[in-house]
């Protein structure tokens, strides 16, 4: 069963497909193509400006929207990393029928698969690759003083010829030290009874561990009475997750001080061959040494026979 995001929305903004929205201040025009998603603070649409596809979020909550705009601006300050979609425009729009003022902002439209879909297409070998990318981006975000908050596969798009994970929907992004604004139960440590909803790096890292679990169990499961024991069973019974069991539990228990620390542990774990592989290598090495000894013995025997033959002649 999929556990939905825990929030309520009083934002009724629904726009008919084909509607053209013109900004009140900048006069830029956008044609609404389809709805992409709905969050606590507004609705996200695929829109078109001329021949360019963009993502537009529109809401009647101006203050919340401005907070998200500030987050997107902070994302752009992170040098050399495209943490989220690029911010293209910020404006207001007066609904022609309702005569109400709505705020909107326009972002780069990131075309690609959400993380779960990507893994289902490409296979589990990509799980750690995508997780390493995500941890690198989260480390930079945390250093800027923010926690992503509502971290889940739906908010992670894999795009580009060289697959790159991108963060989308910054509505839950929260300043470090404050209470998390939005969360989805399955990825929330409070739901599992394993921590608070304080915005700190460990909150995001708990979600990263749950995302790894979700990539191995695409059908999310509800928490039973003892959530911790339930997660332990799910991890230990899955061959892929068991390899990273210690790292997952460090993240779930809030033992990592930073995303970079978790990333380094994952890299190290990837470089260590499994016990089974080591056992096979040991057997192969012993077999090779035995064959090498036998070969040397045969060579010496042959040389001795040749020596005796020469002596007889």
Secondary structure, 3 states (H helix, E strand, C coil): CCCCECCCCCCCCCCCCCCEEECCCCCCEEEEEEEEEECCCCEEEEEEECCEEEEEEEECCHHHHHHHHHHHHHHHCCCCCCCECCEEEEEEEECCCCCCEEEEEEEECCCCEEHHHHHHHHCCCHHHHHHHHHHHHHHHHHHCCEECCCCCHHHEEEECCCCEEEECCHHHCEECCCECCCCEHHHCCCCCCCCCCECCHHHHHHHHHHHHHHHHCCCCCCCCCCHHHHHHHHHHCCHHHHHCHHHHHHHHCCCCCCHHHHHHHHHHHHHCCCHHHHHHHHHHHHHHHHHHHHHHHHHHHHHHHHHHHHHHC
